[in-house]
Every structure is written in C-alpha cells, then in structure tokens.
Amino acid sequence: MKHASALLVLASCAQAPPPAMPPPPDPAVLRRETLEVLATLERTFYDHWGDYEKAAVFARIGASRAPHLRELADANGEHALGAMRALARLAPAETFTVEAKAILYVTALGRERNFTRWGVISRSGFLPGVYGAELLALKAASLPYLRKLLTDTRRARVFGGEGERTNAAQGDRVCDYAWVFLVTILDRPLGYHPEPDRRDPQIRDFDLWLDRRR
C-alpha cells in the first residue's frame, strides 16, 4: 500500500501544470514610459546639461527600449533628438547617417523655445552650448537644412545671466542662429550687428554667397 501511495504522489506531481508565465509587457505601455522619460530629460535639461547618465530617471529605460527610441527618432517628432541621443548611450549599434543627425538637430533648433543649450551670440563671437557644439560637429552635412532657417524670424531666447541680457538687447532670432552656425561651419567672417534690421541684409548677402559657392 505504501508503494502504491508513493506512485500516486509521483503521478500527481508529474501531472501538475507548469507555473503560468507572466504576460509580455504591453508595447504601448513601454512606449509611453519611454516618452515620459524623454519628456523628463527634456524638462530637466539644465540640471544635467544633456549628460543623461547624471539623471536618475534615465535608469528607467535600458537597451530593451531601443525599438521604441528608434521609432521616435525616425519619426522626427518632439522628442526625436532626445531619443537619438539616448540610443547612442543605450544601443550604440543603432547608428544614424550624418545627414539624418543633421535633420534631427536642425529640426530641433527650429522648434526650440530656450536656445541656451544651442549657444549664446554676442558681438565678440559665438559660444556654443551642448547642442550647438554637437551640431557644429556635423559640419557640412547640416548646411542645406540650416539654410532653410535663414528666413525664420521667430525670436530665439536664452535665459540666465549676461547671456539673457545680451540676447534680449540684440533680439536674436532663429534665422540669426542658423546664420551663425553656417558662418562658423564655413569659416566665414561674422560681423554681428546688435540691431536685427542691420543683420537682415547680411543674412541675405550670405544666402546669395551660398548660391554662388555652388
């Protein structure tokens, strides 16, 4: 009888169903969480200055989020540049052509609200910010996209310190930033007038020079 009881116990164990596997993560939830992290990185940019690893929230996403980050970067929407910069840290194998990078940076420049991270313009020269230095590193690849911003007269504000006061006095605009980036990349002289109406002819002449250069 004891032998029979043992066989029954073994049989019942062998027939026990395997433990249920947890359901796979919902892709929509993962994408939403990824967007939340990118939005937080954007909102707190001036705490970490683009060094994402210094932001605690960045640890919430890992290399497994690469497909969502790639999708966001390729769509070139609001958080596309942040997605591309996050991919460079989490999944370096996800590469972008230099032309694709130029499109992402210049698109972000065109929709920017605080130009501090792009740089500060003064009569004595241009001091690039984090994004500005990264854009300049792309060199000639960004030229055709920057040129399209030469007619964008929207105000380009910077905030904080002497840069804010200089920016307000000069009335810097998106077209001025595009012009300064172009001049810097092409190593052309820059005489930056403090009055926008005196800069407009300079920008037009420079645009004509670009035509002749071709």
PyMOL commands that set and color helices and strands:
alter all, ss='L'
color gray80, all
select helices_A, chain A and resi 2-14+27-43+45-48+52-54+56-60+63-75+80-90+98-111+115-117+130-136+139-151+161-170+174-185+196-213
alter helices_A, ss='H'
color red, helices_A
select strands_A, chain A and resi 119-122+125-128
alter strands_A, ss='S'
color yellow, strands_A
deselect
rebuild
show_as cartoon
